[in-house]
Amino acid sequence: MSVIDRIKRLLPGTIAQRMRRAGCAVGEGCQIVQMPPLGSEPWLIAIGRHVRIERDCTLVTHDGGTWVFRDQPEYAHVIYYGPIRILDNCHIGKRVTIMPGVTIGPNAIVEPGSIVTKDVPAGAVAQGNPARVVATIQEYAERYRSLSPSLAQGQGNQGDRPLSTGAEKGRGGEES
Protein backbone atom coordinates (compact mmCIF):
# COMPACT_ATOMS: atom_id res chain seq x y z
CA MET A 1 0.00 0.00 0.00
CA SER A 2 1.41 3.38 -1.01
CA VAL A 3 1.86 6.30 1.38
CA ILE A 4 -0.92 8.17 -0.44
CA ASP A 5 -3.32 5.26 0.05
CA ARG A 6 -2.47 5.19 3.75
CA ILE A 7 -3.13 8.92 4.09
CA LYS A 8 -6.47 8.57 2.25
CA ARG A 9 -7.56 5.98 4.79
CA LEU A 10 -6.93 8.47 7.58
CA LEU A 11 -9.01 11.20 5.92
CA PRO A 12 -12.71 10.60 6.51
CA GLY A 13 -15.31 11.03 3.80
CA THR A 14 -15.40 11.01 0.05
CA ILE A 15 -13.34 13.35 -2.09
CA ALA A 16 -16.45 15.49 -2.63
CA GLN A 17 -16.93 15.75 1.14
CA ARG A 18 -13.27 16.74 1.63
CA MET A 19 -13.60 19.39 -1.09
CA ARG A 20 -16.69 20.78 0.66
CA ARG A 21 -14.80 20.97 3.96
CA ALA A 22 -12.04 22.89 2.16
CA GLY A 23 -14.61 25.47 1.01
CA CYS A 24 -15.69 24.26 -2.45
CA ALA A 25 -19.35 23.97 -3.37
CA VAL A 26 -19.93 20.44 -4.68
CA GLY A 27 -23.33 19.15 -5.76
CA GLU A 28 -24.77 15.69 -5.15
CA GLY A 29 -24.03 12.67 -7.31
CA CYS A 30 -20.54 13.77 -8.32
CA GLN A 31 -17.73 11.34 -9.00
CA ILE A 32 -14.32 12.85 -8.39
CA VAL A 33 -11.67 10.26 -9.11
CA GLN A 34 -8.77 12.07 -7.44
CA MET A 35 -8.61 15.10 -5.16
CA PRO A 36 -7.51 18.01 -7.35
CA PRO A 37 -5.18 20.69 -6.00
CA LEU A 38 -7.52 23.48 -4.88
CA GLY A 39 -5.11 26.39 -4.73
CA SER A 40 -5.35 29.21 -2.25
CA GLU A 41 -9.03 30.07 -2.91
CA PRO A 42 -11.07 26.84 -2.82
CA TRP A 43 -14.23 28.85 -2.06
CA LEU A 44 -14.05 30.09 -5.67
CA ILE A 45 -14.75 26.56 -6.98
CA ALA A 46 -18.38 25.51 -7.58
CA ILE A 47 -19.24 22.09 -8.99
CA GLY A 48 -22.83 21.24 -9.92
CA ARG A 49 -24.72 17.95 -9.63
CA HIS A 50 -23.73 14.75 -11.43
CA VAL A 51 -20.25 15.91 -12.46
CA ARG A 52 -17.36 13.53 -13.07
CA ILE A 53 -13.80 14.77 -12.72
CA GLU A 54 -11.04 12.37 -13.77
CA ARG A 55 -7.49 11.98 -12.39
CA ASP A 56 -4.77 14.62 -12.46
CA CYS A 57 -7.09 17.59 -13.05
CA THR A 58 -6.07 21.03 -11.84
CA LEU A 59 -8.46 23.83 -10.91
CA VAL A 60 -6.50 27.09 -10.98
CA THR A 61 -8.35 29.93 -9.25
CA HIS A 62 -5.33 32.21 -8.90
CA ASP A 63 -2.74 32.97 -11.55
CA GLY A 64 0.57 33.59 -9.81
CA GLY A 65 2.15 35.03 -12.95
CA THR A 66 1.57 38.55 -11.63
CA TRP A 67 4.45 37.84 -9.24
CA VAL A 68 6.89 38.81 -12.01
CA PHE A 69 5.89 42.48 -12.11
CA ARG A 70 4.26 43.03 -8.73
CA ASP A 71 7.35 44.76 -7.32
CA GLN A 72 6.91 47.58 -9.87
CA PRO A 73 4.92 50.42 -8.26
CA GLU A 74 2.38 50.76 -11.09
CA TYR A 75 1.55 47.02 -10.82
CA ALA A 76 1.89 46.56 -7.06
CA HIS A 77 -1.79 45.73 -6.56
CA VAL A 78 -2.37 43.73 -9.74
CA ILE A 79 -3.64 40.24 -9.02
CA TYR A 80 -5.55 37.77 -11.15
CA TYR A 81 -8.00 35.32 -9.68
CA GLY A 82 -11.47 34.17 -10.59
CA PRO A 83 -14.13 31.59 -9.88
CA ILE A 84 -14.35 28.22 -11.58
CA ARG A 85 -17.86 26.93 -12.16
CA ILE A 86 -18.57 23.46 -13.50
CA LEU A 87 -22.31 23.23 -13.99
CA ASP A 88 -24.57 20.14 -13.82
CA ASN A 89 -23.96 16.89 -15.71
CA CYS A 90 -20.43 17.49 -17.01
CA HIS A 91 -17.46 15.23 -17.61
CA ILE A 92 -13.94 16.61 -17.10
CA GLY A 93 -11.36 14.26 -18.64
CA LYS A 94 -7.99 13.18 -17.29
CA ARG A 95 -5.28 15.84 -16.87
CA VAL A 96 -7.54 18.80 -17.67
CA THR A 97 -6.50 22.21 -16.36
CA ILE A 98 -9.22 24.81 -15.81
CA MET A 99 -8.00 28.39 -15.45
CA PRO A 100 -9.49 31.26 -13.38
CA GLY A 101 -12.79 32.78 -14.42
CA VAL A 102 -13.98 29.78 -16.47
CA THR A 103 -17.50 28.34 -16.50
CA ILE A 104 -18.15 24.89 -17.97
CA GLY A 105 -21.78 24.90 -19.10
CA PRO A 106 -24.24 22.14 -18.22
CA ASN A 107 -24.09 18.87 -20.17
CA ALA A 108 -20.56 19.57 -21.43
CA ILE A 109 -17.50 17.38 -21.90
CA VAL A 110 -13.89 18.53 -21.66
CA GLU A 111 -11.60 16.02 -23.34
CA PRO A 112 -8.45 14.72 -21.62
CA GLY A 113 -5.36 16.91 -21.57
CA SER A 114 -7.21 20.12 -22.38
CA ILE A 115 -6.35 23.51 -20.92
CA VAL A 116 -9.54 25.51 -20.53
CA THR A 117 -8.97 29.27 -20.66
CA LYS A 118 -12.46 30.36 -21.79
CA ASP A 119 -16.02 29.32 -21.01
CA VAL A 120 -17.37 26.10 -22.54
CA PRO A 121 -21.01 26.49 -23.60
CA ALA A 122 -23.83 24.19 -22.57
CA GLY A 123 -24.00 20.92 -24.50
CA ALA A 124 -20.52 21.30 -26.02
CA VAL A 125 -17.47 19.07 -26.29
CA ALA A 126 -14.19 20.97 -25.92
CA GLN A 127 -10.60 19.84 -26.36
CA GLY A 128 -7.09 21.12 -26.93
CA ASN A 129 -4.65 23.73 -25.68
CA PRO A 130 -6.30 26.12 -25.43
CA ALA A 131 -9.56 24.18 -25.36
CA ARG A 132 -12.02 24.95 -28.13
CA VAL A 133 -15.43 23.54 -28.98
CA VAL A 134 -15.10 20.62 -31.42
CA ALA A 135 -18.59 19.10 -31.30
CA THR A 136 -21.98 19.15 -29.67
CA ILE A 137 -22.99 16.47 -27.18
CA GLN A 138 -25.39 15.08 -29.80
CA GLU A 139 -22.62 14.82 -32.41
CA TYR A 140 -20.33 13.20 -29.84
CA ALA A 141 -23.01 10.69 -28.81
CA GLU A 142 -23.76 9.78 -32.43
CA ARG A 143 -20.07 9.38 -33.28
CA TYR A 144 -19.46 7.01 -30.39
CA ARG A 145 -22.71 5.12 -30.94
CA SER A 146 -21.53 4.35 -34.46
CA LEU A 147 -18.18 3.11 -33.09
CA SER A 148 -19.64 1.00 -30.27
CA PRO A 149 -20.11 -2.72 -30.76
CA SER A 150 -23.69 -3.90 -30.74
CA LEU A 151 -23.80 -5.35 -27.24
CA ALA A 152 -27.47 -6.20 -27.49
CA GLN A 153 -26.75 -8.60 -30.36
CA GLY A 154 -23.63 -10.05 -28.72
CA GLN A 155 -21.31 -8.68 -31.40
CA GLY A 156 -17.93 -7.16 -30.81
CA ASN A 157 -14.94 -8.44 -28.92
CA GLN A 158 -16.65 -8.36 -25.53
CA GLY A 159 -19.56 -10.66 -26.36
CA ASP A 160 -22.58 -9.95 -24.18
CA ARG A 161 -20.53 -8.25 -21.45
CA PRO A 162 -20.66 -4.46 -21.23
CA LEU A 163 -17.34 -2.74 -21.75
CA SER A 164 -15.61 -1.83 -18.49
CA THR A 165 -14.74 1.82 -18.09
CA GLY A 166 -12.79 1.41 -14.85
CA ALA A 167 -15.23 3.85 -13.29
CA GLU A 168 -17.35 1.37 -11.40
CA LYS A 169 -17.88 2.36 -7.78
CA GLY A 170 -14.89 1.31 -5.77
CA ARG A 171 -12.66 1.16 -8.86
CA GLY A 172 -11.56 4.52 -10.09
CA GLY A 173 -13.50 7.01 -8.08
CA GLU A 174 -15.82 7.90 -5.30
CA GLU A 175 -19.33 9.18 -5.46
CA SER A 176 -20.60 11.91 -3.22
ChimeraX commands (.cxc) that place a marker at each C-alpha (Angstrom):
marker #1 position 0.00,0.00,0.00 radius 0.5
marker #1 position 1.41,3.38,-1.01 radius 0.5
marker #1 position 1.86,6.30,1.38 radius 0.5
marker #1 position -0.92,8.17,-0.44 radius 0.5
marker #1 position -3.32,5.26,0.05 radius 0.5
marker #1 position -2.47,5.19,3.75 radius 0.5
marker #1 position -3.13,8.92,4.09 radius 0.5
marker #1 position -6.47,8.57,2.25 radius 0.5
marker #1 position -7.56,5.98,4.79 radius 0.5
marker #1 position -6.93,8.47,7.58 radius 0.5
marker #1 position -9.01,11.20,5.92 radius 0.5
marker #1 position -12.71,10.60,6.51 radius 0.5
marker #1 position -15.31,11.03,3.80 radius 0.5
marker #1 position -15.40,11.01,0.05 radius 0.5
marker #1 position -13.34,13.35,-2.09 radius 0.5
marker #1 position -16.45,15.49,-2.63 radius 0.5
marker #1 position -16.93,15.75,1.14 radius 0.5
marker #1 position -13.27,16.74,1.63 radius 0.5
marker #1 position -13.60,19.39,-1.09 radius 0.5
marker #1 position -16.69,20.78,0.66 radius 0.5
marker #1 position -14.80,20.97,3.96 radius 0.5
marker #1 position -12.04,22.89,2.16 radius 0.5
marker #1 position -14.61,25.47,1.01 radius 0.5
marker #1 position -15.69,24.26,-2.45 radius 0.5
marker #1 position -19.35,23.97,-3.37 radius 0.5
marker #1 position -19.93,20.44,-4.68 radius 0.5
marker #1 position -23.33,19.15,-5.76 radius 0.5
marker #1 position -24.77,15.69,-5.15 radius 0.5
marker #1 position -24.03,12.67,-7.31 radius 0.5
marker #1 position -20.54,13.77,-8.32 radius 0.5
marker #1 position -17.73,11.34,-9.00 radius 0.5
marker #1 position -14.32,12.85,-8.39 radius 0.5
marker #1 position -11.67,10.26,-9.11 radius 0.5
marker #1 position -8.77,12.07,-7.44 radius 0.5
marker #1 position -8.61,15.10,-5.16 radius 0.5
marker #1 position -7.51,18.01,-7.35 radius 0.5
marker #1 position -5.18,20.69,-6.00 radius 0.5
marker #1 position -7.52,23.48,-4.88 radius 0.5
marker #1 position -5.11,26.39,-4.73 radius 0.5
marker #1 position -5.35,29.21,-2.25 radius 0.5
marker #1 position -9.03,30.07,-2.91 radius 0.5
marker #1 position -11.07,26.84,-2.82 radius 0.5
marker #1 position -14.23,28.85,-2.06 radius 0.5
marker #1 position -14.05,30.09,-5.67 radius 0.5
marker #1 position -14.75,26.56,-6.98 radius 0.5
marker #1 position -18.38,25.51,-7.58 radius 0.5
marker #1 position -19.24,22.09,-8.99 radius 0.5
marker #1 position -22.83,21.24,-9.92 radius 0.5
marker #1 position -24.72,17.95,-9.63 radius 0.5
marker #1 position -23.73,14.75,-11.43 radius 0.5
marker #1 position -20.25,15.91,-12.46 radius 0.5
marker #1 position -17.36,13.53,-13.07 radius 0.5
marker #1 position -13.80,14.77,-12.72 radius 0.5
marker #1 position -11.04,12.37,-13.77 radius 0.5
marker #1 position -7.49,11.98,-12.39 radius 0.5
marker #1 position -4.77,14.62,-12.46 radius 0.5
marker #1 position -7.09,17.59,-13.05 radius 0.5
marker #1 position -6.07,21.03,-11.84 radius 0.5
marker #1 position -8.46,23.83,-10.91 radius 0.5
marker #1 position -6.50,27.09,-10.98 radius 0.5
marker #1 position -8.35,29.93,-9.25 radius 0.5
marker #1 position -5.33,32.21,-8.90 radius 0.5
marker #1 position -2.74,32.97,-11.55 radius 0.5
marker #1 position 0.57,33.59,-9.81 radius 0.5
marker #1 position 2.15,35.03,-12.95 radius 0.5
marker #1 position 1.57,38.55,-11.63 radius 0.5
marker #1 position 4.45,37.84,-9.24 radius 0.5
marker #1 position 6.89,38.81,-12.01 radius 0.5
marker #1 position 5.89,42.48,-12.11 radius 0.5
marker #1 position 4.26,43.03,-8.73 radius 0.5
marker #1 position 7.35,44.76,-7.32 radius 0.5
marker #1 position 6.91,47.58,-9.87 radius 0.5
marker #1 position 4.92,50.42,-8.26 radius 0.5
marker #1 position 2.38,50.76,-11.09 radius 0.5
marker #1 position 1.55,47.02,-10.82 radius 0.5
marker #1 position 1.89,46.56,-7.06 radius 0.5
marker #1 position -1.79,45.73,-6.56 radius 0.5
marker #1 position -2.37,43.73,-9.74 radius 0.5
marker #1 position -3.64,40.24,-9.02 radius 0.5
marker #1 position -5.55,37.77,-11.15 radius 0.5
marker #1 position -8.00,35.32,-9.68 radius 0.5
marker #1 position -11.47,34.17,-10.59 radius 0.5
marker #1 position -14.13,31.59,-9.88 radius 0.5
marker #1 position -14.35,28.22,-11.58 radius 0.5
marker #1 position -17.86,26.93,-12.16 radius 0.5
marker #1 position -18.57,23.46,-13.50 radius 0.5
marker #1 position -22.31,23.23,-13.99 radius 0.5
marker #1 position -24.57,20.14,-13.82 radius 0.5
marker #1 position -23.96,16.89,-15.71 radius 0.5
marker #1 position -20.43,17.49,-17.01 radius 0.5
marker #1 position -17.46,15.23,-17.61 radius 0.5
marker #1 position -13.94,16.61,-17.10 radius 0.5
marker #1 position -11.36,14.26,-18.64 radius 0.5
marker #1 position -7.99,13.18,-17.29 radius 0.5
marker #1 position -5.28,15.84,-16.87 radius 0.5
marker #1 position -7.54,18.80,-17.67 radius 0.5
marker #1 position -6.50,22.21,-16.36 radius 0.5
marker #1 position -9.22,24.81,-15.81 radius 0.5
marker #1 position -8.00,28.39,-15.45 radius 0.5
marker #1 position -9.49,31.26,-13.38 radius 0.5
marker #1 position -12.79,32.78,-14.42 radius 0.5
marker #1 position -13.98,29.78,-16.47 radius 0.5
marker #1 position -17.50,28.34,-16.50 radius 0.5
marker #1 position -18.15,24.89,-17.97 radius 0.5
marker #1 position -21.78,24.90,-19.10 radius 0.5
marker #1 position -24.24,22.14,-18.22 radius 0.5
marker #1 position -24.09,18.87,-20.17 radius 0.5
marker #1 position -20.56,19.57,-21.43 radius 0.5
marker #1 position -17.50,17.38,-21.90 radius 0.5
marker #1 position -13.89,18.53,-21.66 radius 0.5
marker #1 position -11.60,16.02,-23.34 radius 0.5
marker #1 position -8.45,14.72,-21.62 radius 0.5
marker #1 position -5.36,16.91,-21.57 radius 0.5
marker #1 position -7.21,20.12,-22.38 radius 0.5
marker #1 position -6.35,23.51,-20.92 radius 0.5
marker #1 position -9.54,25.51,-20.53 radius 0.5
marker #1 position -8.97,29.27,-20.66 radius 0.5
marker #1 position -12.46,30.36,-21.79 radius 0.5
marker #1 position -16.02,29.32,-21.01 radius 0.5
marker #1 position -17.37,26.10,-22.54 radius 0.5
marker #1 position -21.01,26.49,-23.60 radius 0.5
marker #1 position -23.83,24.19,-22.57 radius 0.5
marker #1 position -24.00,20.92,-24.50 radius 0.5
marker #1 position -20.52,21.30,-26.02 radius 0.5
marker #1 position -17.47,19.07,-26.29 radius 0.5
marker #1 position -14.19,20.97,-25.92 radius 0.5
marker #1 position -10.60,19.84,-26.36 radius 0.5
marker #1 position -7.09,21.12,-26.93 radius 0.5
marker #1 position -4.65,23.73,-25.68 radius 0.5
marker #1 position -6.30,26.12,-25.43 radius 0.5
marker #1 position -9.56,24.18,-25.36 radius 0.5
marker #1 position -12.02,24.95,-28.13 radius 0.5
marker #1 position -15.43,23.54,-28.98 radius 0.5
marker #1 position -15.10,20.62,-31.42 radius 0.5
marker #1 position -18.59,19.10,-31.30 radius 0.5
marker #1 position -21.98,19.15,-29.67 radius 0.5
marker #1 position -22.99,16.47,-27.18 radius 0.5
marker #1 position -25.39,15.08,-29.80 radius 0.5
marker #1 position -22.62,14.82,-32.41 radius 0.5
marker #1 position -20.33,13.20,-29.84 radius 0.5
marker #1 position -23.01,10.69,-28.81 radius 0.5
marker #1 position -23.76,9.78,-32.43 radius 0.5
marker #1 position -20.07,9.38,-33.28 radius 0.5
marker #1 position -19.46,7.01,-30.39 radius 0.5
marker #1 position -22.71,5.12,-30.94 radius 0.5
marker #1 position -21.53,4.35,-34.46 radius 0.5
marker #1 position -18.18,3.11,-33.09 radius 0.5
marker #1 position -19.64,1.00,-30.27 radius 0.5
marker #1 position -20.11,-2.72,-30.76 radius 0.5
marker #1 position -23.69,-3.90,-30.74 radius 0.5
marker #1 position -23.80,-5.35,-27.24 radius 0.5
marker #1 position -27.47,-6.20,-27.49 radius 0.5
marker #1 position -26.75,-8.60,-30.36 radius 0.5
marker #1 position -23.63,-10.05,-28.72 radius 0.5
marker #1 position -21.31,-8.68,-31.40 radius 0.5
marker #1 position -17.93,-7.16,-30.81 radius 0.5
marker #1 position -14.94,-8.44,-28.92 radius 0.5
marker #1 position -16.65,-8.36,-25.53 radius 0.5
marker #1 position -19.56,-10.66,-26.36 radius 0.5
marker #1 position -22.58,-9.95,-24.18 radius 0.5
marker #1 position -20.53,-8.25,-21.45 radius 0.5
marker #1 position -20.66,-4.46,-21.23 radius 0.5
marker #1 position -17.34,-2.74,-21.75 radius 0.5
marker #1 position -15.61,-1.83,-18.49 radius 0.5
marker #1 position -14.74,1.82,-18.09 radius 0.5
marker #1 position -12.79,1.41,-14.85 radius 0.5
marker #1 position -15.23,3.85,-13.29 radius 0.5
marker #1 position -17.35,1.37,-11.40 radius 0.5
marker #1 position -17.88,2.36,-7.78 radius 0.5
marker #1 position -14.89,1.31,-5.77 radius 0.5
marker #1 position -12.66,1.16,-8.86 radius 0.5
marker #1 position -11.56,4.52,-10.09 radius 0.5
marker #1 position -13.50,7.01,-8.08 radius 0.5
marker #1 position -15.82,7.90,-5.30 radius 0.5
marker #1 position -19.33,9.18,-5.46 radius 0.5
marker #1 position -20.60,11.91,-3.22 radius 0.5
marker link #1:1,2 radius 0.2
marker link #1:2,3 radius 0.2
marker link #1:3,4 radius 0.2
marker link #1:4,5 radius 0.2
marker link #1:5,6 radius 0.2
marker link #1:6,7 radius 0.2
marker link #1:7,8 radius 0.2
marker link #1:8,9 radius 0.2
marker link #1:9,10 radius 0.2
marker link #1:10,11 radius 0.2
marker link #1:11,12 radius 0.2
marker link #1:12,13 radius 0.2
marker link #1:13,14 radius 0.2
marker link #1:14,15 radius 0.2
marker link #1:15,16 radius 0.2
marker link #1:16,17 radius 0.2
marker link #1:17,18 radius 0.2
marker link #1:18,19 radius 0.2
marker link #1:19,20 radius 0.2
marker link #1:20,21 radius 0.2
marker link #1:21,22 radius 0.2
marker link #1:22,23 radius 0.2
marker link #1:23,24 radius 0.2
marker link #1:24,25 radius 0.2
marker link #1:25,26 radius 0.2
marker link #1:26,27 radius 0.2
marker link #1:27,28 radius 0.2
marker link #1:28,29 radius 0.2
marker link #1:29,30 radius 0.2
marker link #1:30,31 radius 0.2
marker link #1:31,32 radius 0.2
marker link #1:32,33 radius 0.2
marker link #1:33,34 radius 0.2
marker link #1:34,35 radius 0.2
marker link #1:35,36 radius 0.2
marker link #1:36,37 radius 0.2
marker link #1:37,38 radius 0.2
marker link #1:38,39 radius 0.2
marker link #1:39,40 radius 0.2
marker link #1:40,41 radius 0.2
marker link #1:41,42 radius 0.2
marker link #1:42,43 radius 0.2
marker link #1:43,44 radius 0.2
marker link #1:44,45 radius 0.2
marker link #1:45,46 radius 0.2
marker link #1:46,47 radius 0.2
marker link #1:47,48 radius 0.2
marker link #1:48,49 radius 0.2
marker link #1:49,50 radius 0.2
marker link #1:50,51 radius 0.2
marker link #1:51,52 radius 0.2
marker link #1:52,53 radius 0.2
marker link #1:53,54 radius 0.2
marker link #1:54,55 radius 0.2
marker link #1:55,56 radius 0.2
marker link #1:56,57 radius 0.2
marker link #1:57,58 radius 0.2
marker link #1:58,59 radius 0.2
marker link #1:59,60 radius 0.2
marker link #1:60,61 radius 0.2
marker link #1:61,62 radius 0.2
marker link #1:62,63 radius 0.2
marker link #1:63,64 radius 0.2
marker link #1:64,65 radius 0.2
marker link #1:65,66 radius 0.2
marker link #1:66,67 radius 0.2
marker link #1:67,68 radius 0.2
marker link #1:68,69 radius 0.2
marker link #1:69,70 radius 0.2
marker link #1:70,71 radius 0.2
marker link #1:71,72 radius 0.2
marker link #1:72,73 radius 0.2
marker link #1:73,74 radius 0.2
marker link #1:74,75 radius 0.2
marker link #1:75,76 radius 0.2
marker link #1:76,77 radius 0.2
marker link #1:77,78 radius 0.2
marker link #1:78,79 radius 0.2
marker link #1:79,80 radius 0.2
marker link #1:80,81 radius 0.2
marker link #1:81,82 radius 0.2
marker link #1:82,83 radius 0.2
marker link #1:83,84 radius 0.2
marker link #1:84,85 radius 0.2
marker link #1:85,86 radius 0.2
marker link #1:86,87 radius 0.2
marker link #1:87,88 radius 0.2
marker link #1:88,89 radius 0.2
marker link #1:89,90 radius 0.2
marker link #1:90,91 radius 0.2
marker link #1:91,92 radius 0.2
marker link #1:92,93 radius 0.2
marker link #1:93,94 radius 0.2
marker link #1:94,95 radius 0.2
marker link #1:95,96 radius 0.2
marker link #1:96,97 radius 0.2
marker link #1:97,98 radius 0.2
marker link #1:98,99 radius 0.2
marker link #1:99,100 radius 0.2
marker link #1:100,101 radius 0.2
marker link #1:101,102 radius 0.2
marker link #1:102,103 radius 0.2
marker link #1:103,104 radius 0.2
marker link #1:104,105 radius 0.2
marker link #1:105,106 radius 0.2
marker link #1:106,107 radius 0.2
marker link #1:107,108 radius 0.2
marker link #1:108,109 radius 0.2
marker link #1:109,110 radius 0.2
marker link #1:110,111 radius 0.2
marker link #1:111,112 radius 0.2
marker link #1:112,113 radius 0.2
marker link #1:113,114 radius 0.2
marker link #1:114,115 radius 0.2
marker link #1:115,116 radius 0.2
marker link #1:116,117 radius 0.2
marker link #1:117,118 radius 0.2
marker link #1:118,119 radius 0.2
marker link #1:119,120 radius 0.2
marker link #1:120,121 radius 0.2
marker link #1:121,122 radius 0.2
marker link #1:122,123 radius 0.2
marker link #1:123,124 radius 0.2
marker link #1:124,125 radius 0.2
marker link #1:125,126 radius 0.2
marker link #1:126,127 radius 0.2
marker link #1:127,128 radius 0.2
marker link #1:128,129 radius 0.2
marker link #1:129,130 radius 0.2
marker link #1:130,131 radius 0.2
marker link #1:131,132 radius 0.2
marker link #1:132,133 radius 0.2
marker link #1:133,134 radius 0.2
marker link #1:134,135 radius 0.2
marker link #1:135,136 radius 0.2
marker link #1:136,137 radius 0.2
marker link #1:137,138 radius 0.2
marker link #1:138,139 radius 0.2
marker link #1:139,140 radius 0.2
marker link #1:140,141 radius 0.2
marker link #1:141,142 radius 0.2
marker link #1:142,143 radius 0.2
marker link #1:143,144 radius 0.2
marker link #1:144,145 radius 0.2
marker link #1:145,146 radius 0.2
marker link #1:146,147 radius 0.2
marker link #1:147,148 radius 0.2
marker link #1:148,149 radius 0.2
marker link #1:149,150 radius 0.2
marker link #1:150,151 radius 0.2
marker link #1:151,152 radius 0.2
marker link #1:152,153 radius 0.2
marker link #1:153,154 radius 0.2
marker link #1:154,155 radius 0.2
marker link #1:155,156 radius 0.2
marker link #1:156,157 radius 0.2
marker link #1:157,158 radius 0.2
marker link #1:158,159 radius 0.2
marker link #1:159,160 radius 0.2
marker link #1:160,161 radius 0.2
marker link #1:161,162 radius 0.2
marker link #1:162,163 radius 0.2
marker link #1:163,164 radius 0.2
marker link #1:164,165 radius 0.2
marker link #1:165,166 radius 0.2
marker link #1:166,167 radius 0.2
marker link #1:167,168 radius 0.2
marker link #1:168,169 radius 0.2
marker link #1:169,170 radius 0.2
marker link #1:170,171 radius 0.2
marker link #1:171,172 radius 0.2
marker link #1:172,173 radius 0.2
marker link #1:173,174 radius 0.2
marker link #1:174,175 radius 0.2
marker link #1:175,176 radius 0.2
view
